[in-house]
Amino acid sequence: MALFRTKTKEPDADPIQLEGVAFQYGNSPTILSDLTLSLPAGSFHFLTGASGAGKTSLLSLLYLTNLPTGGQVRLFGQDVAKASRNRRAQIRRNLGVVFQDFRLLDHLSAFDNVALPLRVAGVAEDTVQANVSELLRWVGLEGLFDAPPEVLSGGQKQRVAIARAVVGQPKLILADEPTGNVDDAIAERLMQLFVELHKLGTCVIVATHNERLVERYPFPRLHIERGAVSVLPAKARPATEEA
Amino acid sequence: MRSALPSPRQSTMGHFIAGIVAVLVFISGIALTAAGSIGGLLNTWNASVTGTLTVQIPGPAADADKAVTSALHAVQAIDGVKQAHIVPRKEAQELLKPWLGDTQLIADLPLPALLDVELTAPSAQSIDRVTAAVKAAAPAALIDDHRVWLNRIAEFASALSYIAFALIGLSLAALTLTVIFATRASLTEYTSVIEVLHLVGARDSTIASQFSWRAVRQALWGGLIGLIVFGPALLGLSWFAKRIDPGILPPLTLPLAYWIGLATLPIAAAVIAYGVARATVGRVLRAMV
């Protein structure tokens, strides 16, 4: 789509670098242990694993809701545990996050929800108007610009959440079950959005239980099992990517 | 950044802060008026009474009148006495009429002979000299330099002033606690808003500003309402004060500092609201990564 014309500037360091990362909540059992991996700019991975395996915990470390209890999480070359609060805010502006529960603001319209990251980043209002309108049209929400989330269906909310995550053309997209509430046609369209951003240099991680989705796109998988992550090859044939 | 918080009209906490601030500004206004007018009254009384002495000579009218005349002569000879005059018995009787009515009783009362003395520059020495001269001329004379009752009134007035200022302090303390409570309550109400703003990269200062400027607007709005309601109350007070005899209650004059203090109340409320809201939100945000 025209909105994402510019190729994302290649960051100096890999967007995600994990070194011996461990995580647990308080004194509860360890959820993640000794994770070491590095994901370069422009990579696309599915994040798979059984429920409770630690997918959401790993994502929470990457979108900076939690800090690791061991090891080092580096985003764009910056150790997040040592970064100042303002620096972390700056890192978050390079992230686009799609939550399973959407986390839309109920008192804002669909348009204003999507516009939020741009306004926080201080983008000029005419650019905000143009980009948000185009993106909302693209995800099929034309005519619902002023609708508050409470009148939207689950699928429509999900599209608003995805539009909010990608509107700033972030360098890293973390999506937790982004196609869980939409039909196949819409799921396809939303995946195209991620694929397009990935082609422009954005690092994308899509956590999903949807085997059909994983089989359809030729992207490798980060598979979490018993607190450890292994990188598995794509299930789909590369030809699908060109389709 | 455009506000991501619901507009005040959607927020019950907004009305709550404005309402409490209005009440507290009203109470502070009353307290400030009390403090301001007590100070003014005291100054008026002080100015009118300091430097005057009243000499009373009790006893049968003929003896007392004779003694008061010698006291007058003795006093007039003293340096530092501006003027002295005998209060005519008729005048003293007139003063009693409002209390006792126009009856024969007044004429029959054994009123003392009265001598008013005004000093050029009131000091303990000049009062002592006058006292000595009066006592020499009329040993039965009682001398009242008004200091005792004036001191007592001054002490009472000071106590009232302290109470009034304490009331203002308490109002501001209540305001601070209210804003802390309301901000915390609205933080609970807006946890999701704060989390989302935080996640899309808003800085702590940006998020805190959204809450603190809203608290400032609510406090200013409440403060203005409090002042507007206080206006008629002040007019009413001054109307009642004017109806009292000026001899008992001189006209109320409120100093400039009072008016400045009154105008400052909503601003003080806004400053407190800003500081408290910012600190409270800051603490909540620091608990997030």
Interface residues (C-beta under 8 A of the other chain):
Chain A: Y63 L64 T65 N66 L67 V80 R85 N86 R88 A89 Q90 I91 R92 R93 L95 V97 R103 L104 L105 D106 H107 L108 D112 L116 P117 R119 V120 A121 G122 R164
Chain B: M1 R2 A4 P6 Q10 S192 V193 E195 V196 L197 H198 L199 V200 G201 A202 R203 D204 T206 R286 M288 V289
